[in-house]
Amino acid sequence: MSRVTAIYRGGIFQPLEPVALAEEQRVQLSFEAEAGDGSLLSWLRQLQDLQSAVILRAGLLPDSTADIAMDRLR
């Protein structure tokens, strides 16, 4: 059995990390709400955790600010 963190949005559970499942594979879910007080600070902490996980998985995106500025000067 695997454990996956997900978010429930628009009637759909969306995993916050890649899962090793075939497309349209049926699964059974049992879930529990994460501990949190529902406050903005709690949400921001969760967002920072997600951001850290994405950076670990994909790395930082390059800063393209200079390229955009040069393109706008043309």
PDB file of N, CA, C and O in Angstrom:
ATOM      1  N   MET A   1       0.849  -1.178   0.000  1.00  0.00           N
ATOM      2  CA  MET A   1       0.000   0.000   0.000  1.00  0.00           C
ATOM      3  C   MET A   1       0.890   1.235   0.000  1.00  0.00           C
ATOM      4  O   MET A   1       1.882   1.285   0.727  1.00  0.00           O
ATOM      5  N   SER A   2       0.549   2.215  -0.796  1.00  0.00           N
ATOM      6  CA  SER A   2       1.302   3.461  -0.881  1.00  0.00           C
ATOM      7  C   SER A   2       0.563   4.569  -0.150  1.00  0.00           C
ATOM      8  O   SER A   2      -0.656   4.526   0.016  1.00  0.00           O
ATOM      9  N   ARG A   3       1.323   5.552   0.279  1.00  0.00           N
ATOM     10  CA  ARG A   3       0.731   6.724   0.924  1.00  0.00           C
ATOM     11  C   ARG A   3       1.090   7.934   0.074  1.00  0.00           C
ATOM     12  O   ARG A   3       2.261   8.167  -0.228  1.00  0.00           O
ATOM     13  N   VAL A   4       0.080   8.696  -0.306  1.00  0.00           N
ATOM     14  CA  VAL A   4       0.268   9.851  -1.183  1.00  0.00           C
ATOM     15  C   VAL A   4      -0.459  11.039  -0.575  1.00  0.00           C
ATOM     16  O   VAL A   4      -1.601  10.916  -0.132  1.00  0.00           O
ATOM     17  N   THR A   5       0.198  12.177  -0.556  1.00  0.00           N
ATOM     18  CA  THR A   5      -0.441  13.410  -0.116  1.00  0.00           C
ATOM     19  C   THR A   5      -1.160  14.017  -1.313  1.00  0.00           C
ATOM     20  O   THR A   5      -0.595  14.117  -2.402  1.00  0.00           O
ATOM     21  N   ALA A   6      -2.397  14.418  -1.108  1.00  0.00           N
ATOM     22  CA  ALA A   6      -3.199  14.975  -2.204  1.00  0.00           C
ATOM     23  C   ALA A   6      -4.000  16.151  -1.693  1.00  0.00           C
ATOM     24  O   ALA A   6      -4.119  16.382  -0.490  1.00  0.00           O
ATOM     25  N   ILE A   7      -4.545  16.885  -2.641  1.00  0.00           N
ATOM     26  CA  ILE A   7      -5.433  18.000  -2.307  1.00  0.00           C
ATOM     27  C   ILE A   7      -6.773  17.729  -2.988  1.00  0.00           C
ATOM     28  O   ILE A   7      -6.817  17.233  -4.114  1.00  0.00           O
ATOM     29  N   TYR A   8      -7.844  18.051  -2.309  1.00  0.00           N
ATOM     30  CA  TYR A   8      -9.188  17.870  -2.860  1.00  0.00           C
ATOM     31  C   TYR A   8      -9.657  19.200  -3.404  1.00  0.00           C
ATOM     32  O   TYR A   8      -9.825  20.159  -2.650  1.00  0.00           O
ATOM     33  N   ARG A   9      -9.871  19.269  -4.713  1.00  0.00           N
ATOM     34  CA  ARG A   9     -10.242  20.532  -5.343  1.00  0.00           C
ATOM     35  C   ARG A   9     -11.219  20.240  -6.467  1.00  0.00           C
ATOM     36  O   ARG A   9     -10.938  19.411  -7.333  1.00  0.00           O
ATOM     37  N   GLY A  10     -12.338  20.897  -6.464  1.00  0.00           N
ATOM     38  CA  GLY A  10     -13.304  20.745  -7.548  1.00  0.00           C
ATOM     39  C   GLY A  10     -13.840  19.329  -7.676  1.00  0.00           C
ATOM     40  O   GLY A  10     -14.152  18.878  -8.778  1.00  0.00           O
ATOM     41  N   GLY A  11     -13.947  18.630  -6.559  1.00  0.00           N
ATOM     42  CA  GLY A  11     -14.489  17.278  -6.583  1.00  0.00           C
ATOM     43  C   GLY A  11     -13.488  16.208  -6.992  1.00  0.00           C
ATOM     44  O   GLY A  11     -13.873  15.062  -7.224  1.00  0.00           O
ATOM     45  N   ILE A  12     -12.197  16.565  -7.084  1.00  0.00           N
ATOM     46  CA  ILE A  12     -11.162  15.630  -7.542  1.00  0.00           C
ATOM     47  C   ILE A  12     -10.009  15.637  -6.556  1.00  0.00           C
ATOM     48  O   ILE A  12      -9.583  16.696  -6.096  1.00  0.00           O
ATOM     49  N   PHE A  13      -9.498  14.442  -6.229  1.00  0.00           N
ATOM     50  CA  PHE A  13      -8.285  14.340  -5.433  1.00  0.00           C
ATOM     51  C   PHE A  13      -7.097  14.464  -6.374  1.00  0.00           C
ATOM     52  O   PHE A  13      -6.959  13.676  -7.310  1.00  0.00           O
ATOM     53  N   GLN A  14      -6.235  15.453  -6.131  1.00  0.00           N
ATOM     54  CA  GLN A  14      -5.062  15.660  -6.976  1.00  0.00           C
ATOM     55  C   GLN A  14      -3.811  15.368  -6.152  1.00  0.00           C
ATOM     56  O   GLN A  14      -3.562  16.052  -5.159  1.00  0.00           O
ATOM     57  N   PRO A  15      -3.009  14.357  -6.544  1.00  0.00           N
ATOM     58  CA  PRO A  15      -1.782  14.063  -5.795  1.00  0.00           C
ATOM     59  C   PRO A  15      -0.789  15.220  -5.904  1.00  0.00           C
ATOM     60  O   PRO A  15      -0.702  15.884  -6.937  1.00  0.00           O
ATOM     61  N   LEU A  16      -0.048  15.446  -4.830  1.00  0.00           N
ATOM     62  CA  LEU A  16       0.938  16.521  -4.809  1.00  0.00           C
ATOM     63  C   LEU A  16       2.322  16.018  -5.207  1.00  0.00           C
ATOM     64  O   LEU A  16       3.298  16.767  -5.155  1.00  0.00           O
ATOM     65  N   GLU A  17       2.404  14.772  -5.596  1.00  0.00           N
ATOM     66  CA  GLU A  17       3.659  14.183  -6.027  1.00  0.00           C
ATOM     67  C   GLU A  17       3.336  13.120  -7.079  1.00  0.00           C
ATOM     68  O   GLU A  17       2.199  12.654  -7.151  1.00  0.00           O
ATOM     69  N   PRO A  18       4.320  12.732  -7.896  1.00  0.00           N
ATOM     70  CA  PRO A  18       4.036  11.718  -8.915  1.00  0.00           C
ATOM     71  C   PRO A  18       3.604  10.388  -8.286  1.00  0.00           C
ATOM     72  O   PRO A  18       4.062  10.030  -7.201  1.00  0.00           O
ATOM     73  N   VAL A  19       2.732   9.674  -8.965  1.00  0.00           N
ATOM     74  CA  VAL A  19       2.297   8.353  -8.504  1.00  0.00           C
ATOM     75  C   VAL A  19       2.547   7.337  -9.620  1.00  0.00           C
ATOM     76  O   VAL A  19       2.450   7.663 -10.803  1.00  0.00           O
ATOM     77  N   ALA A  20       2.866   6.115  -9.231  1.00  0.00           N
ATOM     78  CA  ALA A  20       3.159   5.055 -10.197  1.00  0.00           C
ATOM     79  C   ALA A  20       1.888   4.263 -10.478  1.00  0.00           C
ATOM     80  O   ALA A  20       1.742   3.127 -10.026  1.00  0.00           O
ATOM     81  N   LEU A  21       0.978   4.866 -11.221  1.00  0.00           N
ATOM     82  CA  LEU A  21      -0.280   4.219 -11.573  1.00  0.00           C
ATOM     83  C   LEU A  21      -0.513   4.373 -13.067  1.00  0.00           C
ATOM     84  O   LEU A  21      -0.114   5.368 -13.674  1.00  0.00           O
ATOM     85  N   ALA A  22      -1.161   3.378 -13.648  1.00  0.00           N
ATOM     86  CA  ALA A  22      -1.544   3.478 -15.050  1.00  0.00           C
ATOM     87  C   ALA A  22      -2.714   4.454 -15.169  1.00  0.00           C
ATOM     88  O   ALA A  22      -3.505   4.608 -14.239  1.00  0.00           O
ATOM     89  N   GLU A  23      -2.810   5.108 -16.323  1.00  0.00           N
ATOM     90  CA  GLU A  23      -3.915   6.029 -16.574  1.00  0.00           C
ATOM     91  C   GLU A  23      -5.238   5.275 -16.435  1.00  0.00           C
ATOM     92  O   GLU A  23      -5.386   4.168 -16.954  1.00  0.00           O
ATOM     93  N   GLU A  24      -6.185   5.873 -15.742  1.00  0.00           N
ATOM     94  CA  GLU A  24      -7.523   5.323 -15.490  1.00  0.00           C
ATOM     95  C   GLU A  24      -7.522   4.048 -14.642  1.00  0.00           C
ATOM     96  O   GLU A  24      -8.508   3.310 -14.635  1.00  0.00           O
ATOM     97  N   GLN A  25      -6.433   3.788 -13.936  1.00  0.00           N
ATOM     98  CA  GLN A  25      -6.391   2.634 -13.028  1.00  0.00           C
ATOM     99  C   GLN A  25      -7.263   2.930 -11.825  1.00  0.00           C
ATOM    100  O   GLN A  25      -7.183   4.011 -11.242  1.00  0.00           O
ATOM    101  N   ARG A  26      -8.091   1.976 -11.457  1.00  0.00           N
ATOM    102  CA  ARG A  26      -8.955   2.149 -10.285  1.00  0.00           C
ATOM    103  C   ARG A  26      -8.158   1.904  -9.014  1.00  0.00           C
ATOM    104  O   ARG A  26      -7.312   1.013  -8.955  1.00  0.00           O
ATOM    105  N   VAL A  27      -8.441   2.704  -8.006  1.00  0.00           N
ATOM    106  CA  VAL A  27      -7.802   2.561  -6.700  1.00  0.00           C
ATOM    107  C   VAL A  27      -8.868   2.734  -5.629  1.00  0.00           C
ATOM    108  O   VAL A  27      -9.946   3.269  -5.890  1.00  0.00           O
ATOM    109  N   GLN A  28      -8.563   2.286  -4.443  1.00  0.00           N
ATOM    110  CA  GLN A  28      -9.430   2.552  -3.295  1.00  0.00           C
ATOM    111  C   GLN A  28      -8.713   3.560  -2.422  1.00  0.00           C
ATOM    112  O   GLN A  28      -7.519   3.431  -2.153  1.00  0.00           O
ATOM    113  N   LEU A  29      -9.448   4.557  -1.985  1.00  0.00           N
ATOM    114  CA  LEU A  29      -8.866   5.605  -1.154  1.00  0.00           C
ATOM    115  C   LEU A  29      -9.435   5.540   0.247  1.00  0.00           C
ATOM    116  O   LEU A  29     -10.635   5.346   0.438  1.00  0.00           O
ATOM    117  N   SER A  30      -8.575   5.701   1.206  1.00  0.00           N
ATOM    118  CA  SER A  30      -9.021   6.005   2.561  1.00  0.00           C
ATOM    119  C   SER A  30      -8.212   7.241   2.939  1.00  0.00           C
ATOM    120  O   SER A  30      -7.012   7.300   2.669  1.00  0.00           O
ATOM    121  N   PHE A  31      -8.839   8.204   3.546  1.00  0.00           N
ATOM    122  CA  PHE A  31      -8.133   9.454   3.767  1.00  0.00           C
ATOM    123  C   PHE A  31      -8.403  10.010   5.138  1.00  0.00           C
ATOM    124  O   PHE A  31      -9.378   9.663   5.805  1.00  0.00           O
ATOM    125  N   GLU A  32      -7.502  10.891   5.537  1.00  0.00           N
ATOM    126  CA  GLU A  32      -7.651  11.639   6.770  1.00  0.00           C
ATOM    127  C   GLU A  32      -7.171  13.061   6.482  1.00  0.00           C
ATOM    128  O   GLU A  32      -6.202  13.261   5.750  1.00  0.00           O
ATOM    129  N   ALA A  33      -7.836  14.011   7.046  1.00  0.00           N
ATOM    130  CA  ALA A  33      -7.440  15.407   6.848  1.00  0.00           C
ATOM    131  C   ALA A  33      -6.108  15.637   7.545  1.00  0.00           C
ATOM    132  O   ALA A  33      -5.867  15.110   8.631  1.00  0.00           O
ATOM    133  N   GLU A  34      -5.248  16.424   6.916  1.00  0.00           N
ATOM    134  CA  GLU A  34      -3.977  16.772   7.538  1.00  0.00           C
ATOM    135  C   GLU A  34      -4.219  17.672   8.733  1.00  0.00           C
ATOM    136  O   GLU A  34      -5.158  18.467   8.771  1.00  0.00           O
ATOM    137  N   ALA A  35      -3.340  17.517   9.700  1.00  0.00           N
ATOM    138  CA  ALA A  35      -3.439  18.387  10.860  1.00  0.00           C
ATOM    139  C   ALA A  35      -3.147  19.812  10.419  1.00  0.00           C
ATOM    140  O   ALA A  35      -2.156  20.056   9.732  1.00  0.00           O
ATOM    141  N   GLY A  36      -3.953  20.703  10.786  1.00  0.00           N
ATOM    142  CA  GLY A  36      -3.783  22.109  10.420  1.00  0.00           C
ATOM    143  C   GLY A  36      -4.987  22.858  10.928  1.00  0.00           C
ATOM    144  O   GLY A  36      -6.072  22.298  11.081  1.00  0.00           O
ATOM    145  N   ASP A  37      -4.785  24.098  11.181  1.00  0.00           N
ATOM    146  CA  ASP A  37      -5.877  24.868  11.764  1.00  0.00           C
ATOM    147  C   ASP A  37      -6.703  25.603  10.714  1.00  0.00           C
ATOM    148  O   ASP A  37      -7.636  26.328  11.059  1.00  0.00           O
ATOM    149  N   GLY A  38      -6.366  25.421   9.425  1.00  0.00           N
ATOM    150  CA  GLY A  38      -7.125  26.083   8.374  1.00  0.00           C
ATOM    151  C   GLY A  38      -6.782  27.556   8.221  1.00  0.00           C
ATOM    152  O   GLY A  38      -7.437  28.274   7.465  1.00  0.00           O
ATOM    153  N   SER A  39      -5.766  28.005   8.927  1.00  0.00           N
ATOM    154  CA  SER A  39      -5.410  29.418   8.863  1.00  0.00           C
ATOM    155  C   SER A  39      -4.548  29.692   7.635  1.00  0.00           C
ATOM    156  O   SER A  39      -4.046  28.769   6.993  1.00  0.00           O
ATOM    157  N   LEU A  40      -4.390  30.938   7.330  1.00  0.00           N
ATOM    158  CA  LEU A  40      -3.551  31.353   6.212  1.00  0.00           C
ATOM    159  C   LEU A  40      -2.106  30.925   6.435  1.00  0.00           C
ATOM    160  O   LEU A  40      -1.442  30.485   5.497  1.00  0.00           O
ATOM    161  N   LEU A  41      -1.613  31.047   7.658  1.00  0.00           N
ATOM    162  CA  LEU A  41      -0.233  30.639   7.943  1.00  0.00           C
ATOM    163  C   LEU A  41      -0.047  29.143   7.736  1.00  0.00           C
ATOM    164  O   LEU A  41       0.987  28.715   7.222  1.00  0.00           O
ATOM    165  N   SER A  42      -1.021  28.351   8.125  1.00  0.00           N
ATOM    166  CA  SER A  42      -0.955  26.912   7.895  1.00  0.00           C
ATOM    167  C   SER A  42      -0.918  26.616   6.403  1.00  0.00           C
ATOM    168  O   SER A  42      -0.152  25.768   5.948  1.00  0.00           O
ATOM    169  N   TRP A  43      -1.754  27.324   5.642  1.00  0.00           N
ATOM    170  CA  TRP A  43      -1.782  27.134   4.195  1.00  0.00           C
ATOM    171  C   TRP A  43      -0.445  27.531   3.568  1.00  0.00           C
ATOM    172  O   TRP A  43       0.047  26.844   2.673  1.00  0.00           O
ATOM    173  N   LEU A  44       0.142  28.627   4.030  1.00  0.00           N
ATOM    174  CA  LEU A  44       1.428  29.063   3.506  1.00  0.00           C
ATOM    175  C   LEU A  44       2.527  28.041   3.800  1.00  0.00           C
ATOM    176  O   LEU A  44       3.386  27.797   2.952  1.00  0.00           O
ATOM    177  N   ARG A  45       2.508  27.446   4.991  1.00  0.00           N
ATOM    178  CA  ARG A  45       3.487  26.408   5.323  1.00  0.00           C
ATOM    179  C   ARG A  45       3.335  25.216   4.387  1.00  0.00           C
ATOM    180  O   ARG A  45       4.326  24.661   3.913  1.00  0.00           O
ATOM    181  N   GLN A  46       2.100  24.828   4.124  1.00  0.00           N
ATOM    182  CA  GLN A  46       1.866  23.715   3.204  1.00  0.00           C
ATOM    183  C   GLN A  46       2.346  24.063   1.803  1.00  0.00           C
ATOM    184  O   GLN A  46       2.921  23.217   1.118  1.00  0.00           O
ATOM    185  N   LEU A  47       2.119  25.285   1.373  1.00  0.00           N
ATOM    186  CA  LEU A  47       2.574  25.731   0.067  1.00  0.00           C
ATOM    187  C   LEU A  47       4.103  25.718  -0.015  1.00  0.00           C
ATOM    188  O   LEU A  47       4.664  25.311  -1.031  1.00  0.00           O
ATOM    189  N   GLN A  48       4.770  26.157   1.039  1.00  0.00           N
ATOM    190  CA  GLN A  48       6.228  26.139   1.067  1.00  0.00           C
ATOM    191  C   GLN A  48       6.759  24.708   1.013  1.00  0.00           C
ATOM    192  O   GLN A  48       7.768  24.448   0.358  1.00  0.00           O
ATOM    193  N   ASP A  49       6.094  23.788   1.691  1.00  0.00           N
ATOM    194  CA  ASP A  49       6.491  22.378   1.632  1.00  0.00           C
ATOM    195  C   ASP A  49       6.349  21.838   0.217  1.00  0.00           C
ATOM    196  O   ASP A  49       7.225  21.124  -0.272  1.00  0.00           O
ATOM    197  N   LEU A  50       5.250  22.178  -0.436  1.00  0.00           N
ATOM    198  CA  LEU A  50       5.034  21.752  -1.816  1.00  0.00           C
ATOM    199  C   LEU A  50       6.095  22.352  -2.729  1.00  0.00           C
ATOM    200  O   LEU A  50       6.645  21.655  -3.582  1.00  0.00           O
ATOM    201  N   GLN A  51       6.385  23.634  -2.558  1.00  0.00           N
ATOM    202  CA  GLN A  51       7.406  24.298  -3.363  1.00  0.00           C
ATOM    203  C   GLN A  51       8.764  23.616  -3.184  1.00  0.00           C
ATOM    204  O   GLN A  51       9.475  23.398  -4.165  1.00  0.00           O
ATOM    205  N   SER A  52       9.123  23.285  -1.971  1.00  0.00           N
ATOM    206  CA  SER A  52      10.389  22.597  -1.711  1.00  0.00           C
ATOM    207  C   SER A  52      10.436  21.247  -2.405  1.00  0.00           C
ATOM    208  O   SER A  52      11.465  20.864  -2.962  1.00  0.00           O
ATOM    209  N   ALA A  53       9.315  20.521  -2.373  1.00  0.00           N
ATOM    210  CA  ALA A  53       9.260  19.218  -3.036  1.00  0.00           C
ATOM    211  C   ALA A  53       9.426  19.349  -4.547  1.00  0.00           C
ATOM    212  O   ALA A  53      10.106  18.534  -5.170  1.00  0.00           O
ATOM    213  N   VAL A  54       8.814  20.364  -5.132  1.00  0.00           N
ATOM    214  CA  VAL A  54       8.937  20.590  -6.581  1.00  0.00           C
ATOM    215  C   VAL A  54      10.375  20.946  -6.933  1.00  0.00           C
ATOM    216  O   VAL A  54      10.904  20.452  -7.929  1.00  0.00           O
ATOM    217  N   ILE A  55      11.015  21.791  -6.138  1.00  0.00           N
ATOM    218  CA  ILE A  55      12.404  22.178  -6.402  1.00  0.00           C
ATOM    219  C   ILE A  55      13.320  20.972  -6.295  1.00  0.00           C
ATOM    220  O   ILE A  55      14.234  20.818  -7.106  1.00  0.00           O
ATOM    221  N   LEU A  56      13.089  20.113  -5.305  1.00  0.00           N
ATOM    222  CA  LEU A  56      13.904  18.903  -5.179  1.00  0.00           C
ATOM    223  C   LEU A  56      13.730  17.991  -6.386  1.00  0.00           C
ATOM    224  O   LEU A  56      14.695  17.389  -6.857  1.00  0.00           O
ATOM    225  N   ARG A  57      12.509  17.890  -6.885  1.00  0.00           N
ATOM    226  CA  ARG A  57      12.213  16.993  -7.996  1.00  0.00           C
ATOM    227  C   ARG A  57      12.676  17.562  -9.334  1.00  0.00           C
ATOM    228  O   ARG A  57      13.246  16.831 -10.145  1.00  0.00           O
ATOM    229  N   ALA A  58      12.444  18.851  -9.580  1.00  0.00           N
ATOM    230  CA  ALA A  58      12.687  19.421 -10.908  1.00  0.00           C
ATOM    231  C   ALA A  58      13.819  20.439 -10.940  1.00  0.00           C
ATOM    232  O   ALA A  58      14.272  20.807 -12.024  1.00  0.00           O
ATOM    233  N   GLY A  59      14.283  20.900  -9.801  1.00  0.00           N
ATOM    234  CA  GLY A  59      15.309  21.929  -9.771  1.00  0.00           C
ATOM    235  C   GLY A  59      14.700  23.314  -9.928  1.00  0.00           C
ATOM    236  O   GLY A  59      13.506  23.464 -10.189  1.00  0.00           O
ATOM    237  N   LEU A  60      15.542  24.312  -9.763  1.00  0.00           N
ATOM    238  CA  LEU A  60      15.084  25.691  -9.903  1.00  0.00           C
ATOM    239  C   LEU A  60      14.958  26.050 -11.375  1.00  0.00           C
ATOM    240  O   LEU A  60      15.740  25.593 -12.209  1.00  0.00           O
ATOM    241  N   LEU A  61      13.986  26.856 -11.676  1.00  0.00           N
ATOM    242  CA  LEU A  61      13.845  27.365 -13.031  1.00  0.00           C
ATOM    243  C   LEU A  61      14.825  28.522 -13.212  1.00  0.00           C
ATOM    244  O   LEU A  61      15.059  29.288 -12.278  1.00  0.00           O
ATOM    245  N   PRO A  62      15.398  28.651 -14.410  1.00  0.00           N
ATOM    246  CA  PRO A  62      16.334  29.758 -14.622  1.00  0.00           C
ATOM    247  C   PRO A  62      15.604  31.104 -14.562  1.00  0.00           C
ATOM    248  O   PRO A  62      14.424  31.201 -14.897  1.00  0.00           O
ATOM    249  N   ASP A  63      16.321  32.124 -14.134  1.00  0.00           N
ATOM    250  CA  ASP A  63      15.752  33.472 -14.086  1.00  0.00           C
ATOM    251  C   ASP A  63      15.849  34.071 -15.481  1.00  0.00           C
ATOM    252  O   ASP A  63      16.947  34.333 -15.973  1.00  0.00           O
ATOM    253  N   SER A  64      14.722  34.285 -16.107  1.00  0.00           N
ATOM    254  CA  SER A  64      14.704  34.801 -17.476  1.00  0.00           C
ATOM    255  C   SER A  64      14.363  36.290 -17.530  1.00  0.00           C
ATOM    256  O   SER A  64      14.016  36.802 -18.594  1.00  0.00           O
ATOM    257  N   THR A  65      14.455  36.979 -16.417  1.00  0.00           N
ATOM    258  CA  THR A  65      14.088  38.395 -16.366  1.00  0.00           C
ATOM    259  C   THR A  65      14.907  39.220 -17.353  1.00  0.00           C
ATOM    260  O   THR A  65      14.354  40.057 -18.065  1.00  0.00           O
ATOM    261  N   ALA A  66      16.219  38.994 -17.403  1.00  0.00           N
ATOM    262  CA  ALA A  66      17.074  39.766 -18.308  1.00  0.00           C
ATOM    263  C   ALA A  66      16.703  39.501 -19.763  1.00  0.00           C
ATOM    264  O   ALA A  66      16.667  40.428 -20.572  1.00  0.00           O
ATOM    265  N   ASP A  67      16.426  38.241 -20.103  1.00  0.00           N
ATOM    266  CA  ASP A  67      16.038  37.903 -21.477  1.00  0.00           C
ATOM    267  C   ASP A  67      14.727  38.587 -21.859  1.00  0.00           C
ATOM    268  O   ASP A  67      14.590  39.073 -22.982  1.00  0.00           O
ATOM    269  N   ILE A  68      13.780  38.629 -20.958  1.00  0.00           N
ATOM    270  CA  ILE A  68      12.492  39.276 -21.226  1.00  0.00           C
ATOM    271  C   ILE A  68      12.706  40.775 -21.434  1.00  0.00           C
ATOM    272  O   ILE A  68      12.120  41.361 -22.345  1.00  0.00           O
ATOM    273  N   ALA A  69      13.542  41.404 -20.598  1.00  0.00           N
ATOM    274  CA  ALA A  69      13.807  42.831 -20.727  1.00  0.00           C
ATOM    275  C   ALA A  69      14.470  43.141 -22.069  1.00  0.00           C
ATOM    276  O   ALA A  69      14.114  44.120 -22.725  1.00  0.00           O
ATOM    277  N   MET A  70      15.429  42.314 -22.479  1.00  0.00           N
ATOM    278  CA  MET A  70      16.094  42.525 -23.776  1.00  0.00           C
ATOM    279  C   MET A  70      15.108  42.356 -24.917  1.00  0.00           C
ATOM    280  O   MET A  70      15.151  43.108 -25.890  1.00  0.00           O
ATOM    281  N   ASP A  71      14.240  41.399 -24.811  1.00  0.00           N
ATOM    282  CA  ASP A  71      13.249  41.161 -25.870  1.00  0.00           C
ATOM    283  C   ASP A  71      12.303  42.352 -25.998  1.00  0.00           C
ATOM    284  O   ASP A  71      11.897  42.706 -27.104  1.00  0.00           O
ATOM    285  N   ARG A  72      11.959  42.954 -24.897  1.00  0.00           N
ATOM    286  CA  ARG A  72      11.040  44.106 -24.928  1.00  0.00           C
ATOM    287  C   ARG A  72      11.698  45.350 -25.491  1.00  0.00           C
ATOM    288  O   ARG A  72      11.005  46.258 -25.951  1.00  0.00           O
ATOM    289  N   LEU A  73      13.023  45.412 -25.467  1.00  0.00           N
ATOM    290  CA  LEU A  73      13.730  46.564 -26.009  1.00  0.00           C
ATOM    291  C   LEU A  73      13.886  46.496 -27.521  1.00  0.00           C
ATOM    292  O   LEU A  73      14.260  47.491 -28.141  1.00  0.00           O
ATOM    293  N   ARG A  74      13.609  45.355 -28.124  1.00  0.00           N
ATOM    294  CA  ARG A  74      13.747  45.208 -29.589  1.00  0.00           C
ATOM    295  C   ARG A  74      12.651  45.913 -30.309  1.00  0.00           C
ATOM    296  O   ARG A  74      12.609  45.895 -31.539  1.00  0.00           O
TER     297      ARG A  74
END
